[in-house]
Amino acid sequence: MYEVKRAIVMAAGLGKRLHPVTLQIPKPLVEVNGVRMIDTIIRSLRKNNITEIYVVAGYLQEKFACLEEEYPGLKIICNPYYDTCNNISSLYVAREYLKDVIILDGDQVIYNSDILSPHFECSGYNCVWTEKHTREWLLSVKEGVVCSCSRSGGEKGWQLFSVSRWTAEDGQRLKRHLEFEFEEKHNRQIFWDDIALFCYPDQYRLGIYEMQAGDIVEIDSLEELAVIDTHYKLKI
């Protein structure tokens, strides 16, 4: 059994699909029913005694400075590549902390803090089983190990969410792969998740951590935000 010792929260994106809300505030700091998205993540981490937290900021990064004052143990890492590269760049700039780590996207809303438990048996992703068709990334699992991933989704599979845990060994492997892809191959327009799931799948043995629908909500558009918080209907 492994234990998470630190967290990396990816919060550098432009949040274009939430315009005009995100024209003056980064998406993770958008309030949903009175609470900033990133607060639901940080508070859930702290409930699980994960207080060493690194927030990777880019777009409107100065807006995140308040978090260091509000949450002891939290540090901001600035991503200078946020507007020219995909999110591989955000994990690249935080690669020194890839040991016994949980990695999350900052634009999610956590409703069940138990899904961020620090205890884990192997590196892997939080997932929800879906019978219905989804366009989200879908994992196939055999004997508890991820054997494939569909970018275009599908049905009757494990829908991947942006919460993953990595052992110290896998984290250092991920670090080396990040450096090779980013520095040597200049492969900077991919998702960081591509590293283990598509670029080097034979070098990782990933598992899944089951959640229930509603434990966590990913907000991908202004319309989805307005469904959860009707205040934003006026913005559509």
NUVEXMI-752257 format. One record per residue: residue number from 1; residue in one letter; z, x, y of N, C-alpha, C, O in turn. Coordinates in steps of 0.1 Angstrom, whole numbers, plus 5000, padded with zeros to 4 digits. Example, Ala and Ser with C-alpha at 12.3 -4.5 7.8 and 13.67 -1.06 7.14 Angstrom:
(atom 1, "a", (5078, 5132, 4943), (5078, 5123, 4955), (5078, 5132, 4967), (5085, 5142, 4967)),
(atom 2, "s", (5071, 5128, 4978), (5071, 5137, 4989), (5079, 5129, 5000), (5080, 5134, 5011)),
END
This chain:
(atom 1, "m", (5000, 5008, 4988), (5000, 5000, 5000), (5000, 5009, 5012), (5008, 5018, 5014)),
(atom 2, "y", (4991, 5006, 5022), (4990, 5013, 5034), (4996, 5005, 5045), (4998, 4993, 5044)),
(atom 3, "e", (4998, 5012, 5057), (5004, 5005, 5068), (4997, 5008, 5081), (4995, 5020, 5084)),
(atom 4, "v", (4993, 4999, 5089), (4986, 5001, 5102), (4996, 5007, 5111), (5007, 5002, 5113)),
(atom 5, "k", (4992, 5018, 5118), (5000, 5025, 5127), (4995, 5023, 5142), (5003, 5026, 5151)),
(atom 6, "r", (4983, 5019, 5143), (4977, 5018, 5157), (4965, 5008, 5157), (4960, 5005, 5146)),
(atom 7, "a", (4962, 5004, 5168), (4951, 4994, 5170), (4941, 4999, 5180), (4945, 5005, 5190)),
(atom 8, "i", (4928, 4996, 5178), (4917, 4998, 5188), (4911, 4985, 5191), (4907, 4978, 5182)),
(atom 9, "v", (4911, 4981, 5203), (4906, 4968, 5208), (4893, 4971, 5216), (4894, 4977, 5226)),
(atom 10, "m", (4882, 4966, 5211), (4869, 4968, 5217), (4867, 4958, 5228), (4866, 4946, 5226)),
(atom 11, "a", (4866, 4963, 5241), (4866, 4953, 5252), (4856, 4958, 5263), (4859, 4955, 5275)),
(atom 12, "a", (4846, 4965, 5259), (4837, 4971, 5270), (4825, 4963, 5273), (4818, 4966, 5283)),
(atom 13, "g", (4822, 4952, 5266), (4809, 4945, 5267), (4807, 4938, 5280), (4817, 4936, 5288)),
(atom 14, "l", (4795, 4935, 5283), (4791, 4928, 5296), (4794, 4913, 5296), (4796, 4907, 5306)),
(atom 15, "g", (4795, 4907, 5284), (4798, 4893, 5284), (4788, 4884, 5290), (4792, 4874, 5297)),
(atom 16, "k", (4775, 4887, 5289), (4765, 4880, 5296), (4764, 4865, 5292), (4760, 4857, 5300)),
(atom 17, "r", (4767, 4862, 5280), (4766, 4848, 5275), (4776, 4839, 5281), (4776, 4827, 5278)),
(atom 18, "l", (4786, 4845, 5288), (4796, 4837, 5295), (4794, 4836, 5310), (4803, 4832, 5317)),
(atom 19, "h", (4782, 4840, 5314), (4780, 4839, 5329), (4780, 4824, 5332), (4775, 4816, 5324)),
(atom 20, "p", (4785, 4820, 5344), (4789, 4828, 5355), (4804, 4832, 5354), (4809, 4840, 5363)),
(atom 21, "v", (4811, 4828, 5344), (4825, 4831, 5343), (4828, 4846, 5343), (4837, 4851, 5350)),
(atom 22, "t", (4819, 4854, 5337), (4822, 4868, 5335), (4815, 4877, 5346), (4813, 4889, 5344)),
(atom 23, "l", (4810, 4871, 5356), (4804, 4878, 5367), (4815, 4887, 5375), (4811, 4897, 5380)),
(atom 24, "q", (4827, 4882, 5375), (4837, 4889, 5382), (4849, 4893, 5374), (4859, 4898, 5378)),
(atom 25, "i", (4849, 4889, 5361), (4860, 4892, 5352), (4854, 4896, 5338), (4845, 4888, 5333)),
(atom 26, "p", (4859, 4906, 5331), (4854, 4909, 5318), (4858, 4898, 5308), (4869, 4892, 5309)),
(atom 27, "k", (4850, 4896, 5298), (4852, 4885, 5289), (4866, 4885, 5282), (4872, 4875, 5281)),
(atom 28, "p", (4871, 4897, 5278), (4884, 4896, 5271), (4896, 4891, 5280), (4906, 4887, 5276)),
(atom 29, "l", (4893, 4892, 5294), (4904, 4888, 5303), (4902, 4873, 5307), (4909, 4868, 5316)),
(atom 30, "v", (4891, 4867, 5302), (4889, 4852, 5305), (4901, 4844, 5299), (4904, 4846, 5287)),
(atom 31, "e", (4906, 4835, 5306), (4917, 4826, 5302), (4911, 4815, 5293), (4901, 4808, 5297)),
(atom 32, "v", (4918, 4812, 5282), (4915, 4801, 5274), (4927, 4792, 5273), (4937, 4796, 5267)),
(atom 33, "n", (4927, 4781, 5279), (4938, 4772, 5280), (4951, 4779, 5286), (4962, 4778, 5281)),
(atom 34, "g", (4948, 4787, 5296), (4958, 4794, 5304), (4963, 4807, 5298), (4971, 4813, 5305)),
(atom 35, "v", (4957, 4812, 5288), (4961, 4825, 5282), (4948, 4834, 5281), (4938, 4829, 5275)),
(atom 36, "r", (4949, 4846, 5286), (4937, 4855, 5284), (4935, 4858, 5269), (4944, 4859, 5261)),
(atom 37, "m", (4922, 4859, 5266), (4918, 4861, 5252), (4926, 4874, 5246), (4932, 4873, 5236)),
(atom 38, "i", (4925, 4884, 5254), (4931, 4897, 5249), (4946, 4896, 5247), (4952, 4904, 5239)),
(atom 39, "d", (4953, 4887, 5255), (4967, 4886, 5253), (4970, 4880, 5239), (4981, 4884, 5234)),
(atom 40, "t", (4962, 4871, 5234), (4965, 4866, 5221), (4964, 4877, 5210), (4971, 4876, 5200)),
(atom 41, "i", (4955, 4886, 5213), (4954, 4898, 5203), (4966, 4907, 5205), (4972, 4911, 5195)),
(atom 42, "i", (4969, 4911, 5217), (4979, 4921, 5219), (4993, 4916, 5215), (5001, 4923, 5208)),
(atom 43, "r", (4996, 4903, 5218), (5008, 4897, 5214), (5010, 4896, 5199), (5020, 4898, 5193)),
(atom 44, "s", (4999, 4893, 5192), (4999, 4892, 5178), (5001, 4906, 5171), (5008, 4907, 5161)),
(atom 45, "l", (4995, 4916, 5177), (4997, 4929, 5172), (5011, 4933, 5174), (5017, 4939, 5164)),
(atom 46, "r", (5017, 4930, 5185), (5031, 4934, 5188), (5041, 4926, 5179), (5051, 4932, 5175)),
(atom 47, "k", (5037, 4914, 5175), (5046, 4906, 5166), (5046, 4913, 5152), (5056, 4912, 5145)),
(atom 48, "n", (5036, 4921, 5149), (5035, 4928, 5137), (5039, 4942, 5138), (5036, 4951, 5130)),
(atom 49, "n", (5046, 4945, 5149), (5051, 4959, 5152), (5040, 4969, 5154), (5043, 4981, 5151)),
(atom 50, "i", (5029, 4965, 5158), (5018, 4974, 5161), (5018, 4976, 5176), (5012, 4967, 5183)),
(atom 51, "t", (5024, 4986, 5182), (5025, 4988, 5196), (5017, 4999, 5202), (5015, 5000, 5214)),
(atom 52, "e", (5012, 5008, 5193), (5002, 5018, 5198), (4988, 5012, 5198), (4982, 5011, 5188)),
(atom 53, "i", (4984, 5008, 5210), (4972, 5000, 5212), (4963, 5007, 5222), (4967, 5011, 5233)),
(atom 54, "y", (4950, 5009, 5218), (4940, 5015, 5226), (4929, 5004, 5229), (4923, 4999, 5220)),
(atom 55, "v", (4928, 5001, 5242), (4918, 4992, 5246), (4906, 4999, 5252), (4907, 5006, 5262)),
(atom 56, "v", (4894, 4998, 5246), (4882, 5005, 5251), (4875, 4996, 5261), (4870, 4985, 5258)),
(atom 57, "a", (4875, 5000, 5274), (4870, 4992, 5285), (4857, 4998, 5290), (4855, 5010, 5288)),
(atom 58, "g", (4848, 4990, 5296), (4836, 4995, 5302), (4832, 4987, 5314), (4835, 4991, 5325)),
(atom 59, "y", (4827, 4975, 5312), (4823, 4966, 5323), (4836, 4962, 5330), (4845, 4957, 5324)),
(atom 60, "l", (4835, 4963, 5343), (4847, 4960, 5352), (4860, 4966, 5346), (4870, 4959, 5346)),
(atom 61, "q", (4859, 4978, 5342), (4871, 4984, 5335), (4883, 4985, 5344), (4894, 4985, 5338)),
(atom 62, "e", (4882, 4985, 5357), (4894, 4985, 5365), (4902, 4973, 5364), (4914, 4973, 5367)),
(atom 63, "k", (4897, 4962, 5359), (4904, 4950, 5357), (4914, 4951, 5346), (4924, 4943, 5345)),
(atom 64, "f", (4913, 4960, 5337), (4921, 4962, 5326), (4934, 4970, 5329), (4943, 4970, 5320)),
(atom 65, "a", (4935, 4976, 5340), (4946, 4985, 5343), (4959, 4978, 5342), (4969, 4985, 5339)),
(atom 66, "c", (4960, 4966, 5345), (4972, 4958, 5345), (4979, 4958, 5331), (4991, 4957, 5330)),
(atom 67, "l", (4970, 4959, 5321), (4976, 4958, 5307), (4985, 4970, 5304), (4995, 4968, 5297)),
(atom 68, "e", (4982, 4982, 5310), (4991, 4993, 5307), (5005, 4990, 5313), (5015, 4995, 5307)),
(atom 69, "e", (5006, 4983, 5323), (5019, 4980, 5329), (5026, 4968, 5322), (5038, 4968, 5320)),
(atom 70, "e", (5018, 4959, 5317), (5024, 4947, 5310), (5028, 4950, 5296), (5037, 4944, 5291)),
(atom 71, "y", (5021, 4960, 5289), (5024, 4962, 5275), (5027, 4977, 5273), (5017, 4985, 5272)),
(atom 72, "p", (5040, 4981, 5272), (5043, 4995, 5269), (5036, 5000, 5256), (5036, 4992, 5246)),
(atom 73, "g", (5031, 5012, 5256), (5024, 5017, 5244), (5009, 5015, 5244), (5002, 5020, 5236)),
(atom 74, "l", (5004, 5007, 5254), (4990, 5004, 5254), (4983, 5014, 5264), (4988, 5016, 5275)),
(atom 75, "k", (4972, 5019, 5260), (4964, 5028, 5268), (4949, 5024, 5269), (4944, 5018, 5260)),
(atom 76, "i", (4944, 5025, 5281), (4930, 5022, 5283), (4921, 5034, 5281), (4924, 5045, 5286)),
(atom 77, "i", (4910, 5033, 5273), (4900, 5043, 5271), (4887, 5038, 5278), (4883, 5027, 5275)),
(atom 78, "c", (4881, 5046, 5286), (4869, 5042, 5293), (4857, 5046, 5286), (4856, 5058, 5282)),
(atom 79, "n", (4848, 5037, 5284), (4835, 5040, 5277), (4824, 5041, 5287), (4820, 5031, 5293)),
(atom 80, "p", (4819, 5054, 5290), (4809, 5056, 5300), (4795, 5051, 5295), (4786, 5051, 5303)),
(atom 81, "y", (4794, 5048, 5283), (4781, 5044, 5277), (4779, 5029, 5276), (4769, 5024, 5270)),
(atom 82, "y", (4789, 5021, 5280), (4789, 5007, 5277), (4776, 4999, 5281), (4773, 4989, 5275)),
(atom 83, "d", (4770, 5004, 5292), (4758, 4996, 5297), (4745, 5001, 5292), (4734, 4996, 5296)),
(atom 84, "t", (4745, 5012, 5284), (4733, 5017, 5278), (4732, 5017, 5263), (4722, 5019, 5257)),
(atom 85, "c", (4744, 5016, 5257), (4745, 5017, 5242), (4751, 5005, 5237), (4758, 4997, 5244)),
(atom 86, "n", (4749, 5003, 5223), (4756, 4992, 5216), (4771, 4996, 5214), (4775, 5006, 5219)),
(atom 87, "n", (4778, 4987, 5207), (4792, 4990, 5206), (4796, 5002, 5197), (4808, 5005, 5196)),
(atom 88, "i", (4786, 5008, 5190), (4790, 5021, 5184), (4796, 5031, 5194), (4804, 5039, 5190)),
(atom 89, "s", (4792, 5030, 5206), (4797, 5039, 5217), (4812, 5037, 5219), (4819, 5046, 5223)),
(atom 90, "s", (4816, 5024, 5218), (4830, 5022, 5221), (4839, 5028, 5210), (4850, 5033, 5213)),
(atom 91, "l", (4835, 5027, 5198), (4843, 5033, 5187), (4842, 5048, 5188), (4851, 5055, 5184)),
(atom 92, "y", (4830, 5053, 5192), (4828, 5067, 5193), (4838, 5073, 5203), (4844, 5084, 5200)),
(atom 93, "v", (4840, 5067, 5214), (4850, 5073, 5224), (4864, 5071, 5220), (4873, 5078, 5226)),
(atom 94, "a", (4867, 5063, 5210), (4880, 5061, 5205), (4882, 5067, 5191), (4892, 5064, 5184)),
(atom 95, "r", (4873, 5076, 5187), (4873, 5081, 5173), (4885, 5089, 5169), (4887, 5091, 5158)),
(atom 96, "e", (4892, 5095, 5179), (4903, 5104, 5176), (4915, 5095, 5170), (4924, 5101, 5165)),
(atom 97, "y", (4914, 5082, 5171), (4925, 5074, 5167), (4922, 5066, 5154), (4928, 5056, 5151)),
(atom 98, "l", (4912, 5071, 5147), (4908, 5064, 5135), (4915, 5068, 5122), (4910, 5074, 5113)),
(atom 99, "k", (4928, 5066, 5123), (4937, 5068, 5111), (4947, 5057, 5110), (4954, 5053, 5119)),
(atom 100, "d", (4947, 5051, 5098), (4956, 5039, 5096), (4956, 5030, 5108), (4966, 5027, 5114)),
(atom 101, "v", (4944, 5025, 5110), (4941, 5017, 5122), (4935, 5003, 5119), (4929, 5001, 5109)),
(atom 102, "i", (4938, 4994, 5128), (4932, 4981, 5128), (4922, 4980, 5140), (4926, 4984, 5151)),
(atom 103, "i", (4910, 4976, 5138), (4900, 4975, 5149), (4897, 4961, 5151), (4894, 4953, 5142)),
(atom 104, "l", (4897, 4957, 5164), (4894, 4943, 5167), (4885, 4942, 5179), (4884, 4951, 5187)),
(atom 105, "d", (4878, 4931, 5180), (4870, 4928, 5193), (4880, 4921, 5202), (4888, 4913, 5198)),
(atom 106, "g", (4879, 4924, 5215), (4888, 4919, 5225), (4884, 4905, 5230), (4892, 4899, 5237)),
(atom 107, "d", (4873, 4899, 5225), (4869, 4886, 5230), (4871, 4875, 5219), (4862, 4867, 5217)),
(atom 108, "q", (4882, 4876, 5212), (4886, 4867, 5202), (4899, 4860, 5206), (4906, 4866, 5214)),
(atom 109, "v", (4901, 4848, 5201), (4914, 4842, 5203), (4921, 4841, 5189), (4916, 4835, 5180)),
(atom 110, "i", (4933, 4847, 5189), (4941, 4847, 5177), (4951, 4835, 5177), (4959, 4834, 5186)),
(atom 111, "y", (4950, 4827, 5167), (4959, 4815, 5166), (4970, 4817, 5155), (4980, 4810, 5155)),
(atom 112, "n", (4968, 4827, 5146), (4977, 4829, 5136), (4980, 4844, 5135), (4971, 4852, 5130)),
(atom 113, "s", (4991, 4848, 5140), (4994, 4863, 5141), (4996, 4869, 5127), (4995, 4881, 5126)),
(atom 114, "d", (4998, 4861, 5117), (5000, 4867, 5104), (4987, 4874, 5098), (4988, 4882, 5090)),
(atom 115, "i", (4976, 4870, 5104), (4963, 4877, 5099), (4962, 4891, 5104), (4953, 4898, 5099)),
(atom 116, "l", (4971, 4896, 5112), (4971, 4909, 5117), (4983, 4917, 5110), (4988, 4927, 5116)),
(atom 117, "s", (4987, 4913, 5099), (4997, 4920, 5091), (4994, 4935, 5090), (4982, 4939, 5088)),
(atom 118, "p", (5003, 4944, 5092), (5001, 4958, 5091), (4999, 4964, 5077), (4995, 4975, 5075)),
(atom 119, "h", (5002, 4956, 5067), (5002, 4961, 5053), (4989, 4957, 5047), (4984, 4946, 5048)),
(atom 120, "f", (4983, 4967, 5041), (4970, 4965, 5034), (4968, 4975, 5023), (4974, 4985, 5022)),
(atom 121, "e", (4959, 4971, 5013), (4957, 4978, 5001), (4945, 4987, 5001), (4945, 4997, 4994)),
(atom 122, "c", (4936, 4984, 5010), (4924, 4992, 5011), (4917, 4989, 5024), (4920, 4979, 5030)),
(atom 123, "s", (4908, 4997, 5028), (4900, 4995, 5040), (4892, 4982, 5038), (4887, 4980, 5027)),
(atom 124, "g", (4890, 4974, 5049), (4882, 4962, 5047), (4884, 4952, 5059), (4891, 4955, 5069)),
(atom 125, "y", (4877, 4941, 5058), (4875, 4931, 5069), (4883, 4918, 5066), (4884, 4914, 5054)),
(atom 126, "n", (4888, 4912, 5076), (4893, 4898, 5076), (4880, 4889, 5074), (4871, 4891, 5081)),
(atom 127, "c", (4881, 4880, 5065), (4870, 4871, 5062), (4875, 4857, 5060), (4886, 4854, 5056)),
(atom 128, "v", (4866, 4847, 5061), (4868, 4833, 5058), (4857, 4829, 5048), (4845, 4831, 5051)),
(atom 129, "w", (4861, 4823, 5037), (4851, 4818, 5028), (4844, 4806, 5033), (4850, 4797, 5039)),
(atom 130, "t", (4831, 4806, 5032), (4823, 4795, 5037), (4813, 4790, 5027), (4806, 4798, 5021)),
(atom 131, "e", (4813, 4777, 5025), (4804, 4771, 5016), (4791, 4767, 5023), (4780, 4768, 5018)),
(atom 132, "k", (4793, 4764, 5036), (4781, 4759, 5044), (4774, 4771, 5049), (4779, 4783, 5049)),
(atom 133, "h", (4762, 4769, 5054), (4753, 4779, 5059), (4759, 4784, 5073), (4763, 4776, 5081)),
(atom 134, "t", (4758, 4797, 5075), (4763, 4803, 5087), (4753, 4814, 5091), (4746, 4820, 5082)),
(atom 135, "r", (4751, 4817, 5104), (4743, 4827, 5109), (4750, 4840, 5111), (4745, 4850, 5114)),
(atom 136, "e", (4763, 4840, 5109), (4772, 4851, 5110), (4770, 4861, 5098), (4765, 4857, 5088)),
(atom 137, "w", (4774, 4873, 5100), (4773, 4883, 5089), (4781, 4878, 5077), (4793, 4873, 5079)),
(atom 138, "l", (4775, 4879, 5065), (4781, 4873, 5053), (4783, 4884, 5043), (4773, 4890, 5039)),
(atom 139, "l", (4795, 4886, 5037), (4797, 4896, 5027), (4797, 4890, 5013), (4801, 4878, 5011)),
(atom 140, "s", (4791, 4897, 5004), (4792, 4894, 4990), (4802, 4903, 4984), (4802, 4915, 4986)),
(atom 141, "v", (4811, 4898, 4975), (4822, 4905, 4969), (4821, 4904, 4954), (4819, 4893, 4949)),
(atom 142, "k", (4823, 4915, 4947), (4824, 4916, 4933), (4836, 4923, 4929), (4838, 4935, 4932)),
(atom 143, "e", (4845, 4917, 4921), (4857, 4923, 4916), (4866, 4928, 4928), (4871, 4939, 4927)),
(atom 144, "g", (4866, 4921, 4939), (4874, 4925, 4951), (4868, 4935, 4960), (4874, 4939, 4969)),
(atom 145, "v", (4856, 4940, 4957), (4850, 4950, 4965), (4837, 4945, 4971), (4829, 4938, 4965)),
(atom 146, "v", (4835, 4948, 4984), (4823, 4944, 4991), (4811, 4951, 4985), (4810, 4963, 4984)),
(atom 147, "c", (4801, 4943, 4981), (4789, 4949, 4974), (4776, 4948, 4983), (4766, 4955, 4981)),
(atom 148, "s", (4776, 4939, 4993), (4765, 4937, 5002), (4769, 4929, 5014), (4779, 4922, 5014)),
(atom 149, "c", (4760, 4930, 5024), (4762, 4923, 5036), (4749, 4917, 5041), (4739, 4925, 5042)),
(atom 150, "s", (4749, 4905, 5045), (4737, 4899, 5051), (4739, 4897, 5066), (4748, 4890, 5070)),
(atom 151, "r", (4730, 4903, 5073), (4731, 4902, 5088), (4727, 4888, 5092), (4732, 4883, 5103)),
(atom 152, "s", (4718, 4881, 5085), (4713, 4868, 5089), (4721, 4857, 5083), (4717, 4845, 5085)),
(atom 153, "g", (4732, 4860, 5077), (4741, 4849, 5072), (4737, 4844, 5059), (4731, 4851, 5051)),
(atom 154, "g", (4740, 4831, 5057), (4737, 4825, 5044), (4748, 4814, 5041), (4754, 4809, 5050)),
(atom 155, "e", (4750, 4812, 5028), (4760, 4802, 5024), (4768, 4807, 5012), (4763, 4816, 5005)),
(atom 156, "k", (4779, 4801, 5010), (4788, 4805, 4998), (4790, 4820, 4998), (4786, 4827, 4989)),
(atom 157, "g", (4797, 4824, 5008), (4801, 4838, 5009), (4812, 4841, 5019), (4818, 4831, 5024)),
(atom 158, "w", (4816, 4853, 5021), (4827, 4856, 5030), (4822, 4860, 5044), (4816, 4870, 5045)),
(atom 159, "q", (4825, 4851, 5053), (4821, 4854, 5067), (4829, 4864, 5073), (4842, 4863, 5074)),
(atom 160, "l", (4823, 4875, 5078), (4830, 4886, 5084), (4835, 4883, 5098), (4827, 4877, 5106)),
(atom 161, "f", (4847, 4886, 5101), (4853, 4885, 5114), (4856, 4899, 5119), (4857, 4909, 5111)),
(atom 162, "s", (4857, 4901, 5132), (4858, 4914, 5139), (4873, 4919, 5138), (4879, 4922, 5149)),
(atom 163, "v", (4879, 4919, 5126), (4892, 4924, 5124), (4891, 4933, 5111), (4888, 4927, 5101)),
(atom 164, "s", (4893, 4946, 5112), (4892, 4954, 5101), (4903, 4965, 5101), (4907, 4969, 5111)),
(atom 165, "r", (4907, 4969, 5089), (4917, 4979, 5087), (4911, 4991, 5080), (4902, 4989, 5071)),
(atom 166, "w", (4915, 5003, 5084), (4910, 5015, 5078), (4921, 5025, 5075), (4929, 5028, 5083)),
(atom 167, "t", (4921, 5030, 5063), (4930, 5040, 5059), (4927, 5053, 5066), (4917, 5055, 5073)),
(atom 168, "a", (4937, 5063, 5066), (4935, 5075, 5073), (4922, 5083, 5067), (4915, 5088, 5075)),
(atom 169, "e", (4921, 5082, 5054), (4909, 5089, 5048), (4896, 5083, 5052), (4887, 5090, 5055)),
(atom 170, "d", (4895, 5069, 5051), (4883, 5062, 5055), (4881, 5064, 5070), (4869, 5064, 5074)),
(atom 171, "g", (4891, 5063, 5077), (4890, 5065, 5092), (4884, 5078, 5096), (4876, 5079, 5105)),
(atom 172, "q", (4888, 5089, 5089), (4882, 5102, 5092), (4868, 5103, 5087), (4860, 5110, 5093)),
(atom 173, "r", (4865, 5096, 5076), (4851, 5095, 5072), (4843, 5088, 5082), (4831, 5092, 5085)),
(atom 174, "l", (4848, 5077, 5087), (4841, 5069, 5097), (4839, 5077, 5110), (4829, 5076, 5116)),
(atom 175, "k", (4849, 5085, 5113), (4848, 5094, 5125), (4836, 5104, 5124), (4828, 5105, 5133)),
(atom 176, "r", (4835, 5110, 5112), (4824, 5120, 5110), (4811, 5113, 5110), (4801, 5118, 5116)),
(atom 177, "h", (4810, 5101, 5104), (4797, 5094, 5104), (4793, 5089, 5119), (4782, 5089, 5122)),
(atom 178, "l", (4803, 5085, 5126), (4801, 5081, 5140), (4795, 5093, 5148), (4786, 5091, 5155)),
(atom 179, "e", (4801, 5104, 5146), (4797, 5116, 5154), (4783, 5120, 5150), (4775, 5124, 5158)),
(atom 180, "f", (4780, 5119, 5137), (4766, 5123, 5133), (4756, 5113, 5138), (4746, 5118, 5143)),
(atom 181, "e", (4759, 5100, 5137), (4749, 5091, 5142), (4747, 5091, 5157), (4736, 5090, 5162)),
(atom 182, "f", (4758, 5093, 5164), (4758, 5092, 5179), (4753, 5105, 5185), (4745, 5105, 5194)),
(atom 183, "e", (4758, 5117, 5179), (4755, 5129, 5186), (4742, 5136, 5180), (4734, 5141, 5188)),
(atom 184, "e", (4740, 5135, 5167), (4729, 5142, 5161), (4717, 5133, 5160), (4706, 5138, 5163)),
(atom 185, "k", (4718, 5121, 5156), (4707, 5112, 5154), (4704, 5104, 5166), (4693, 5098, 5167)),
(atom 186, "h", (4713, 5104, 5176), (4712, 5096, 5188), (4709, 5081, 5184), (4701, 5074, 5191)),
(atom 187, "n", (4715, 5077, 5174), (4714, 5063, 5169), (4725, 5054, 5176), (4735, 5052, 5171)),
(atom 188, "r", (4721, 5050, 5189), (4732, 5045, 5198), (4730, 5030, 5200), (4737, 5024, 5209)),
(atom 189, "q", (4720, 5023, 5194), (4718, 5009, 5196), (4722, 5001, 5184), (4717, 4990, 5182)),
(atom 190, "i", (4731, 5006, 5176), (4736, 4998, 5164), (4751, 4994, 5167), (4757, 4999, 5176)),
(atom 191, "f", (4755, 4985, 5158), (4769, 4981, 5158), (4777, 4991, 5151), (4771, 4998, 5141)),
(atom 192, "w", (4789, 4994, 5155), (4797, 5004, 5147), (4799, 5000, 5133), (4800, 5008, 5124)),
(atom 193, "d", (4799, 4987, 5130), (4801, 4982, 5117), (4790, 4986, 5107), (4791, 4986, 5095)),
(atom 194, "d", (4778, 4988, 5114), (4766, 4993, 5106), (4769, 5005, 5098), (4763, 5008, 5087)),
(atom 195, "i", (4778, 5014, 5103), (4781, 5027, 5097), (4785, 5025, 5082), (4779, 5031, 5073)),
(atom 196, "a", (4795, 5017, 5080), (4800, 5015, 5066), (4793, 5005, 5058), (4791, 5007, 5046)),
(atom 197, "l", (4787, 4995, 5065), (4781, 4984, 5057), (4766, 4986, 5054), (4761, 4981, 5045)),
(atom 198, "f", (4759, 4995, 5063), (4745, 4997, 5061), (4741, 5011, 5060), (4732, 5015, 5052)),
(atom 199, "c", (4747, 5020, 5069), (4742, 5034, 5069), (4748, 5042, 5057), (4740, 5050, 5051)),
(atom 200, "y", (4760, 5040, 5054), (4767, 5048, 5043), (4775, 5039, 5034), (4786, 5042, 5031)),
(atom 201, "p", (4769, 5028, 5029), (4777, 5019, 5021), (4783, 5025, 5008), (4793, 5020, 5003)),
(atom 202, "d", (4776, 5035, 5002), (4781, 5041, 4990), (4792, 5050, 4992), (4798, 5055, 4982)),
(atom 203, "q", (4796, 5053, 5004), (4807, 5062, 5007), (4820, 5054, 5011), (4830, 5061, 5014)),
(atom 204, "y", (4820, 5041, 5011), (4831, 5033, 5014), (4834, 5023, 5003), (4824, 5017, 4997)),
(atom 205, "r", (4846, 5020, 5000), (4849, 5010, 4990), (4858, 4999, 4998), (4870, 5000, 4998)),
(atom 206, "l", (4851, 4989, 5003), (4858, 4980, 5012), (4862, 4967, 5005), (4855, 4963, 4996)),
(atom 207, "g", (4873, 4962, 5009), (4878, 4949, 5004), (4878, 4939, 5015), (4873, 4941, 5026)),
(atom 208, "i", (4883, 4927, 5012), (4884, 4916, 5022), (4899, 4911, 5023), (4906, 4912, 5013)),
(atom 209, "y", (4902, 4906, 5034), (4915, 4899, 5036), (4913, 4885, 5041), (4908, 4883, 5052)),
(atom 210, "e", (4916, 4876, 5032), (4912, 4862, 5034), (4920, 4855, 5045), (4932, 4857, 5046)),
(atom 211, "m", (4913, 4848, 5053), (4919, 4840, 5064), (4914, 4825, 5062), (4906, 4823, 5053)),
(atom 212, "q", (4920, 4817, 5070), (4916, 4803, 5070), (4908, 4800, 5082), (4911, 4806, 5093)),
(atom 213, "a", (4899, 4790, 5082), (4892, 4786, 5094), (4902, 4782, 5104), (4910, 4774, 5102)),
(atom 214, "g", (4900, 4787, 5116), (4909, 4783, 5127), (4920, 4793, 5130), (4927, 4793, 5140)),
(atom 215, "d", (4922, 4803, 5121), (4932, 4813, 5123), (4928, 4822, 5135), (4936, 4827, 5143)),
(atom 216, "i", (4915, 4824, 5137), (4909, 4832, 5147), (4896, 4825, 5152), (4889, 4820, 5144)),
(atom 217, "v", (4894, 4825, 5165), (4881, 4819, 5170), (4874, 4829, 5178), (4879, 4835, 5187)),
(atom 218, "e", (4861, 4831, 5175), (4852, 4840, 5182), (4844, 4831, 5192), (4838, 4821, 5188)),
(atom 219, "i", (4844, 4834, 5205), (4837, 4826, 5215), (4825, 4834, 5219), (4826, 4844, 5226)),
(atom 220, "d", (4813, 4829, 5216), (4801, 4836, 5218), (4792, 4830, 5230), (4783, 4836, 5234)),
(atom 221, "s", (4796, 4819, 5235), (4788, 4813, 5246), (4797, 4805, 5255), (4809, 4801, 5251)),
(atom 222, "l", (4792, 4801, 5267), (4799, 4793, 5276), (4801, 4779, 5270), (4812, 4773, 5273)),
(atom 223, "e", (4792, 4774, 5262), (4793, 4761, 5256), (4805, 4761, 5246), (4812, 4751, 5246)),
(atom 224, "e", (4806, 4772, 5238), (4817, 4772, 5229), (4830, 4773, 5236), (4840, 4767, 5232)),
(atom 225, "l", (4831, 4780, 5247), (4843, 4781, 5255), (4847, 4768, 5260), (4859, 4764, 5260)),
(atom 226, "a", (4837, 4760, 5265), (4840, 4747, 5271), (4845, 4737, 5260), (4853, 4728, 5264)),
(atom 227, "v", (4841, 4739, 5248), (4846, 4730, 5237), (4861, 4733, 5235), (4869, 4723, 5233)),
(atom 228, "i", (4866, 4745, 5236), (4880, 4749, 5234), (4888, 4746, 5246), (4899, 4741, 5245)),
(atom 229, "d", (4882, 4749, 5258), (4889, 4746, 5271), (4880, 4738, 5280), (4870, 4744, 5286)),
(atom 230, "t", (4883, 4725, 5281), (4874, 4716, 5289), (4872, 4720, 5303), (4863, 4715, 5310)),
(atom 231, "h", (4881, 4728, 5308), (4881, 4732, 5322), (4867, 4739, 5325), (4862, 4738, 5337)),
(atom 232, "y", (4861, 4745, 5315), (4849, 4753, 5317), (4836, 4744, 5317), (4825, 4749, 5319)),
(atom 233, "k", (4838, 4731, 5314), (4826, 4722, 5314), (4819, 4722, 5328), (4807, 4720, 5329)),
(atom 234, "l", (4827, 4724, 5338), (4822, 4724, 5351), (4813, 4736, 5354), (4805, 4736, 5364)),
(atom 235, "k", (4814, 4747, 5346), (4806, 4759, 5347), (4793, 4758, 5341), (4784, 4766, 5344)),
(atom 236, "i", (4791, 4749, 5332), (4778, 4748, 5324), (4767, 4743, 5333), (4756, 4741, 5328)),
END
